[in-house]
Amino acid sequence: MAENPIVIAGAGLTGATAAEALRAGGYSGELVLAGTEDQHPYIRPPLSKDFLAGREDAQAALVQPPGWYAEHGVRLLRGTTVESFDPGARTVTFSDAITLRYSELLLATGASPRRLQLPGAELEGVHYLRTLGESESLHTVLAAGSQRLVVLGMGWIGMEVAATARQLGNEVTLVGRGEIPLASALGGTIGSIFADTHRREGVLLRTGRRPVEILGEAGKVSGVLLDDGERVPADLVLAAIGAVPNTAVAEAAGLAVSDGITTDQQLRTSAEHVFAAGDVARAFHPVYGAPLRSEHWANAIAQGKTAAAAMLGQDASNDDIPYFYTDQFGIGMEYSGYFPWAAETEPVFRGSYQDPDKLEFIAFWLRNGKVVAGMNVNIWDVQEPIQDLIRSGRTVAAADLSNPDKELTSL
């Protein structure tokens, strides 16, 4: 048993998963899990989907039942931030000025929404979406319908909230700098499928545009002024313009940081006995042979488990294929891979992707003849063979990938 506790800074999905994996892996020493929110650890995907829509309550988003932590000897510090740590002394100081010595430290501090730097950004009615409380506030306004919502940003959060808000009976306008939504994540062809679906459902798109001011009356949002002079009426604005990894405490301690805390494939940072995982980690990935940072929930789970194993001295490798999913109107999609590796390549399609009334297809992205990413839309139970193809590094003919008579497991 370790003399000093293992401390996990960050009580989101990554931190809670690591705590569970440590106990499952045989660690019986003291375990401290500290989170800045006054909540039990929860998952974030429902915040823009079922919880925001009112189809799920907060309990459904919890990683574990509230009683699990005490039952498993996890000291859960809610509303507590790790203010600093000293890798040499192996001490960590919390926001209540308490300092502990640690045996191992896991930094799972996550990411924060990028803030608007515009006149009017502080007006009442400007929202961000990262926490349970923020989703609850947004739901309260949208649930009655008939609101005018302007979403700034056409990434995953922006598109999912737009779909949810529209289904709740609100007017929705999406504003984005790119000409095609999600193009940076999926490319133009599939991004256009999502854009066309939103338009058919009544969402207004302002592509190739950027906001220059949040307009207001009596301290409340009344609209958004765009760079071409258009004034878009609004009762509320959601800023969904990306997230920034929370690296300040790591930087202050002298750790290597580059778009996240730099780690090896065991999630070890540049300081001994200090690990990083989840949204904040830019971890070396052995399958891709490069450092990657992923903000998706599947990565939080995978890296939480990997970090726990590494802290216990077990074989551990950050080698799970990045995975995420989305639900928008009639599009149910799963994606595996790391899109920057597939950028500037056209996908190979299997199935129906041009008929808006029958979107059922698989798309594959190849690099040097090898599958580096794959997604399925309204077709299920194919993610395992897609990930096997990516992991194998085998050369695959595009004709075989597009042929529905070819079983994926045979390629």
C-alpha positions as CSV (number, residue, x, y, z in Angstrom):
1,M,0.0,0.0,0.0
2,A,1.3,3.4,-0.9
3,E,2.3,5.6,2.0
4,N,0.8,8.7,0.4
5,P,-2.5,8.9,-1.6
6,I,-3.0,8.9,-5.3
7,V,-4.5,12.2,-6.2
8,I,-6.7,12.8,-9.2
9,A,-7.1,16.5,-10.2
10,G,-10.4,16.7,-12.1
11,A,-13.6,14.9,-11.3
12,G,-15.0,14.5,-14.7
13,L,-15.4,11.3,-16.7
14,T,-11.7,10.8,-17.0
15,G,-11.0,11.2,-13.3
16,A,-13.9,9.1,-12.2
17,T,-13.0,6.3,-14.7
18,A,-9.4,6.4,-13.4
19,A,-10.6,6.1,-9.8
20,E,-12.8,3.1,-10.7
21,A,-10.0,1.4,-12.6
22,L,-7.6,1.9,-9.7
23,R,-9.9,0.1,-7.3
24,A,-10.7,-2.6,-9.9
25,G,-6.9,-3.0,-10.5
26,G,-6.2,-3.7,-6.9
27,Y,-5.2,-0.4,-5.5
28,S,-6.3,-0.3,-1.8
29,G,-4.5,2.9,-0.6
30,E,-5.9,6.3,-0.1
31,L,-7.5,7.8,-3.2
32,V,-8.4,11.5,-3.6
33,L,-10.6,12.8,-6.4
34,A,-10.9,16.6,-6.6
35,G,-13.3,18.4,-8.9
36,T,-14.1,22.1,-9.4
37,E,-17.8,21.6,-9.8
38,D,-20.1,20.9,-6.9
39,Q,-21.4,17.9,-8.6
40,H,-20.8,14.2,-8.6
41,P,-18.8,13.1,-11.8
42,Y,-21.0,13.0,-14.9
43,I,-20.7,12.5,-18.6
44,R,-21.0,15.4,-21.1
45,P,-22.6,14.1,-24.3
46,P,-26.2,14.4,-22.9
47,L,-25.7,18.1,-22.2
48,S,-26.2,18.9,-25.9
49,K,-28.6,16.1,-26.6
50,D,-31.0,14.2,-24.2
51,F,-30.5,16.2,-21.0
52,L,-30.8,19.5,-22.9
53,A,-34.0,18.2,-24.6
54,G,-35.5,17.2,-21.3
55,R,-35.5,13.5,-22.2
56,E,-33.1,12.6,-19.4
57,D,-32.5,13.8,-15.9
58,A,-29.2,14.6,-14.2
59,Q,-29.0,11.2,-12.6
60,A,-28.8,9.5,-16.0
61,A,-25.6,11.4,-16.7
62,L,-23.8,10.3,-13.6
63,V,-20.7,8.2,-14.0
64,Q,-21.5,6.3,-10.8
65,P,-24.3,6.5,-8.2
66,P,-23.5,9.2,-5.6
67,G,-22.9,6.6,-2.9
68,W,-20.3,4.7,-5.0
69,Y,-17.4,6.9,-4.0
70,A,-17.7,6.5,-0.2
71,E,-18.4,2.8,-0.6
72,H,-15.1,2.4,-2.5
73,G,-13.0,4.6,-0.3
74,V,-12.7,7.4,-2.8
75,R,-12.4,10.8,-1.0
76,L,-14.4,13.0,-3.4
77,L,-13.7,16.7,-3.0
78,R,-16.4,18.6,-4.8
79,G,-16.0,22.3,-5.5
80,T,-12.3,22.0,-5.0
81,T,-9.6,23.0,-7.4
82,V,-6.0,21.9,-7.5
83,E,-4.2,25.3,-7.3
84,S,-0.6,24.1,-7.6
85,F,1.6,21.1,-7.3
86,D,5.4,20.6,-6.8
87,P,6.7,17.6,-8.7
88,G,10.0,17.6,-6.8
89,A,8.3,17.5,-3.3
90,R,5.4,15.5,-4.7
91,T,2.9,17.8,-3.0
92,V,-0.4,19.2,-4.2
93,T,-2.2,22.2,-2.9
94,F,-6.0,22.6,-3.2
95,S,-8.1,25.8,-3.3
96,D,-8.9,25.5,0.4
97,A,-5.1,25.8,1.1
98,I,-4.8,22.2,2.2
99,T,-1.6,20.6,1.0
100,L,-1.1,16.8,0.6
101,R,1.8,14.7,-0.4
102,Y,1.0,12.3,-3.2
103,S,2.4,9.0,-4.4
104,E,1.1,9.6,-8.0
105,L,-0.8,12.5,-9.5
106,L,-3.2,12.4,-12.4
107,L,-4.0,15.7,-14.1
108,A,-7.5,15.3,-15.6
109,T,-8.4,19.0,-15.6
110,G,-10.3,18.9,-18.9
111,A,-10.9,21.9,-21.1
112,S,-12.9,25.2,-20.9
113,P,-15.0,26.9,-23.6
114,R,-13.3,29.5,-25.6
115,R,-14.8,32.8,-24.6
116,L,-16.3,35.4,-27.0
117,Q,-14.1,38.5,-27.4
118,L,-16.8,40.7,-28.8
119,P,-18.7,43.8,-27.7
120,G,-21.8,42.7,-25.9
121,A,-20.4,39.3,-24.9
122,E,-21.4,39.9,-21.2
123,L,-25.1,40.6,-22.0
124,E,-27.7,38.5,-20.3
125,G,-28.7,35.7,-22.7
126,V,-25.2,34.8,-23.9
127,H,-24.6,31.1,-23.0
128,Y,-21.8,28.6,-23.1
129,L,-22.2,24.8,-22.8
130,R,-19.7,22.8,-20.8
131,T,-21.3,22.0,-17.5
132,L,-24.4,20.4,-16.2
133,G,-25.5,23.7,-14.8
134,E,-25.0,25.5,-18.1
135,S,-27.1,22.8,-19.9
136,E,-29.8,23.2,-17.3
137,S,-29.9,27.0,-17.7
138,L,-30.1,26.6,-21.5
139,H,-32.9,24.0,-21.3
140,T,-34.9,26.3,-19.0
141,V,-35.0,28.9,-21.7
142,L,-35.4,26.6,-24.7
143,A,-38.0,24.1,-23.3
144,A,-41.0,26.4,-23.8
145,G,-40.1,26.9,-27.5
146,S,-40.6,30.1,-29.6
147,Q,-37.2,31.5,-28.7
148,R,-34.8,32.9,-31.3
149,L,-31.4,31.2,-30.8
150,V,-28.3,32.1,-32.6
151,V,-25.5,29.6,-32.4
152,L,-22.0,30.9,-33.0
153,G,-19.9,27.9,-34.2
154,M,-20.7,25.0,-36.5
155,G,-18.7,22.3,-34.7
156,W,-20.2,19.3,-32.9
157,I,-21.7,21.2,-29.9
158,G,-23.1,24.0,-32.0
159,M,-24.7,21.6,-34.5
160,E,-26.1,19.3,-31.8
161,V,-27.6,22.2,-29.8
162,A,-29.1,23.6,-33.0
163,A,-30.8,20.3,-33.7
164,T,-32.1,20.0,-30.1
165,A,-33.3,23.5,-29.9
166,R,-35.1,23.3,-33.2
167,Q,-36.8,20.1,-32.1
168,L,-38.0,21.9,-29.0
169,G,-39.8,24.4,-31.3
170,N,-37.3,27.3,-31.4
171,E,-36.1,29.4,-34.3
172,V,-32.4,28.6,-34.8
173,T,-29.7,30.4,-36.8
174,L,-26.2,28.8,-37.1
175,V,-23.3,31.2,-37.8
176,G,-19.8,29.9,-38.8
177,R,-16.7,31.1,-40.5
178,G,-16.4,28.0,-42.8
179,E,-18.4,27.6,-45.9
180,I,-19.5,24.1,-44.8
181,P,-20.3,23.0,-41.3
182,L,-18.1,20.2,-39.8
183,A,-15.8,20.3,-42.8
184,S,-12.7,20.5,-40.6
185,A,-13.9,17.3,-38.9
186,L,-15.5,15.3,-41.7
187,G,-14.6,17.1,-45.0
188,G,-16.9,18.9,-47.4
189,T,-19.0,16.1,-48.8
190,I,-20.2,14.8,-45.4
191,G,-20.3,18.2,-43.9
192,S,-22.8,19.2,-46.6
193,I,-25.0,16.3,-45.7
194,F,-25.3,17.6,-42.2
195,A,-25.8,21.2,-43.5
196,D,-28.6,20.1,-45.9
197,T,-30.3,18.1,-43.1
198,H,-30.4,21.1,-40.8
199,R,-31.7,23.4,-43.6
200,R,-34.6,20.9,-44.3
201,E,-35.5,21.0,-40.7
202,G,-35.8,24.8,-40.7
203,V,-32.4,25.8,-39.3
204,L,-31.0,28.9,-40.9
205,L,-27.3,28.8,-41.8
206,R,-25.0,31.8,-42.2
207,T,-21.9,30.2,-43.5
208,G,-18.6,32.1,-44.3
209,R,-19.7,34.7,-41.8
210,R,-18.5,35.8,-38.4
211,P,-20.0,37.9,-35.6
212,V,-18.7,41.3,-34.8
213,E,-21.0,42.3,-32.0
214,I,-23.7,40.9,-29.7
215,L,-26.5,43.4,-29.8
216,G,-28.6,44.2,-26.7
217,E,-31.5,46.1,-25.2
218,A,-31.8,46.9,-21.5
219,G,-28.9,44.6,-20.7
220,K,-30.3,41.6,-22.6
221,V,-29.4,40.0,-26.0
222,S,-31.5,41.3,-28.9
223,G,-29.4,40.1,-31.8
224,V,-26.1,39.4,-33.5
225,L,-24.3,41.8,-35.9
226,L,-22.4,39.9,-38.6
227,D,-19.4,41.0,-40.6
228,D,-21.5,41.7,-43.7
229,G,-23.8,44.0,-41.8
230,E,-26.7,41.6,-41.3
231,R,-28.4,41.9,-38.0
232,V,-29.8,38.5,-36.9
233,P,-32.5,38.8,-34.2
234,A,-31.9,36.8,-31.1
235,D,-33.3,36.1,-27.7
236,L,-30.3,34.1,-26.7
237,V,-26.9,33.3,-28.1
238,L,-24.8,30.1,-27.7
239,A,-21.1,30.5,-28.1
240,A,-19.8,27.2,-29.3
241,I,-16.4,28.3,-30.7
242,G,-14.2,25.5,-29.3
243,A,-12.5,24.7,-26.1
244,V,-9.0,25.3,-24.6
245,P,-7.2,22.7,-22.5
246,N,-6.8,23.6,-18.8
247,T,-3.0,23.5,-18.6
248,A,-2.3,26.5,-16.3
249,V,-1.5,24.4,-13.3
250,A,0.8,22.1,-15.3
251,E,2.6,25.0,-16.9
252,A,3.2,26.6,-13.5
253,A,4.8,23.4,-12.4
254,G,7.1,23.4,-15.3
255,L,5.6,20.5,-17.3
256,A,5.9,20.2,-21.1
257,V,2.8,21.7,-22.7
258,S,1.9,22.0,-26.3
259,D,-1.9,22.3,-27.1
260,G,-2.4,20.2,-24.0
261,I,-0.1,18.5,-21.5
262,T,2.5,16.4,-23.4
263,T,2.6,12.7,-22.4
264,D,4.1,9.5,-23.7
265,Q,1.8,6.5,-24.6
266,Q,1.6,5.5,-20.9
267,L,0.3,9.0,-20.3
268,R,3.4,10.0,-18.3
269,T,4.2,13.7,-18.4
270,S,7.6,15.3,-18.3
271,A,7.6,15.1,-14.5
272,E,8.0,11.8,-12.6
273,H,4.9,10.4,-10.9
274,V,2.7,12.9,-12.8
275,F,0.3,11.7,-15.4
276,A,-2.3,13.5,-17.6
277,A,-5.4,12.1,-19.4
278,G,-8.6,13.2,-21.1
279,D,-9.3,16.5,-22.8
280,V,-6.1,18.1,-21.3
281,A,-3.6,15.5,-22.5
282,R,-1.7,15.6,-25.8
283,A,-0.7,12.0,-25.7
284,F,1.5,10.0,-28.0
285,H,-0.6,7.5,-29.9
286,P,1.3,4.3,-31.1
287,V,-1.2,3.5,-33.9
288,Y,-0.8,6.9,-35.5
289,G,2.8,7.4,-34.4
290,A,2.2,10.9,-33.3
291,P,0.8,12.9,-30.3
292,L,-2.9,13.5,-30.4
293,R,-5.4,15.4,-28.3
294,S,-9.1,14.3,-28.3
295,E,-12.0,15.9,-26.5
296,H,-14.5,13.1,-26.9
297,W,-16.0,11.0,-24.1
298,A,-14.7,7.6,-25.4
299,N,-11.1,9.0,-25.1
300,A,-11.9,10.1,-21.5
301,I,-12.8,6.6,-20.6
302,A,-9.9,4.9,-22.4
303,Q,-7.3,7.3,-21.1
304,G,-8.7,7.1,-17.5
305,K,-8.2,3.3,-17.6
306,T,-4.7,3.6,-19.2
307,A,-3.6,6.2,-16.6
308,A,-4.8,4.0,-13.8
309,A,-2.9,1.0,-15.1
310,A,0.2,3.0,-15.6
311,M,0.1,4.4,-12.1
312,L,-0.2,0.9,-10.8
313,G,2.9,-0.1,-12.7
314,Q,1.0,-2.3,-15.1
315,D,1.4,-2.6,-18.9
316,A,-0.5,0.4,-20.3
317,S,-0.7,2.0,-23.7
318,N,-2.8,4.9,-25.1
319,D,-3.7,2.9,-28.2
320,D,-7.6,3.0,-28.4
321,I,-8.8,4.4,-31.7
322,P,-10.5,7.8,-31.2
323,Y,-14.2,7.4,-31.3
324,F,-17.3,9.7,-31.1
325,Y,-20.9,9.8,-32.1
326,T,-23.7,12.3,-32.7
327,D,-27.4,12.4,-33.1
328,Q,-28.9,15.3,-35.2
329,F,-32.4,15.1,-36.5
330,G,-32.4,11.8,-38.5
331,I,-28.7,11.3,-38.6
332,G,-27.3,8.8,-36.1
333,M,-23.5,8.7,-36.7
334,E,-20.5,6.9,-35.2
335,Y,-16.9,7.8,-36.2
336,S,-13.6,6.2,-35.5
337,G,-10.2,7.8,-36.4
338,Y,-8.3,11.0,-36.2
339,F,-9.5,13.3,-39.0
340,P,-6.3,15.4,-39.4
341,W,-4.8,12.2,-40.8
342,A,-7.5,12.0,-43.4
343,A,-7.8,15.7,-44.2
344,E,-7.8,16.6,-47.9
345,T,-8.8,13.1,-49.0
346,E,-12.2,12.2,-50.3
347,P,-14.0,9.4,-48.5
348,V,-14.9,6.1,-50.1
349,F,-18.6,5.4,-49.6
350,R,-20.5,2.2,-49.1
351,G,-24.3,2.6,-49.2
352,S,-26.7,5.5,-49.8
353,Y,-25.4,8.9,-49.0
354,Q,-26.9,11.0,-51.8
355,D,-30.6,10.4,-51.1
356,P,-31.7,12.6,-48.2
357,D,-34.6,10.3,-47.5
358,K,-32.4,7.3,-47.1
359,L,-29.1,8.1,-45.5
360,E,-27.6,4.8,-44.7
361,F,-23.9,4.5,-45.5
362,I,-20.4,3.9,-44.3
363,A,-17.5,6.2,-45.3
364,F,-13.8,5.3,-45.2
365,W,-10.9,7.7,-45.4
366,L,-7.6,6.3,-46.8
367,R,-4.0,7.4,-46.6
368,N,-1.5,5.6,-48.7
369,G,-4.1,2.9,-49.3
370,K,-4.7,2.3,-45.6
371,V,-7.9,3.1,-43.7
372,V,-7.2,5.9,-41.2
373,A,-10.8,6.8,-40.3
374,G,-14.3,5.4,-40.8
375,M,-17.8,6.4,-40.0
376,N,-21.3,4.9,-40.2
377,V,-24.6,6.7,-40.6
378,N,-27.8,5.0,-39.6
379,I,-26.0,1.6,-40.0
380,W,-25.0,-0.1,-36.8
381,D,-22.6,-2.8,-35.4
382,V,-19.8,-2.0,-37.8
383,Q,-17.5,0.0,-35.5
384,E,-15.5,-3.0,-34.4
385,P,-14.4,-4.0,-37.9
386,I,-13.8,-0.4,-38.9
387,Q,-11.4,0.0,-35.9
388,D,-9.8,-3.3,-36.7
389,L,-9.0,-2.0,-40.2
390,I,-7.5,1.2,-38.8
391,R,-5.4,-0.7,-36.3
392,S,-4.2,-3.3,-38.7
393,G,-2.5,-0.8,-41.1
394,R,-3.4,-3.1,-44.0
395,T,-3.6,-1.8,-47.6
396,V,-7.2,-2.1,-48.7
397,A,-8.6,-1.5,-52.2
398,A,-11.2,1.3,-52.4
399,A,-13.3,-0.9,-54.6
400,D,-13.6,-3.5,-51.8
401,L,-14.5,-0.9,-49.3
402,S,-17.3,0.4,-51.4
403,N,-18.7,-3.0,-52.3
404,P,-21.5,-3.9,-49.9
405,D,-21.1,-7.6,-50.8
406,K,-17.6,-7.6,-49.2
407,E,-17.8,-8.3,-45.5
408,L,-15.7,-5.7,-43.6
409,T,-14.3,-8.5,-41.5
410,S,-12.8,-10.1,-44.6
411,L,-10.8,-7.0,-45.7
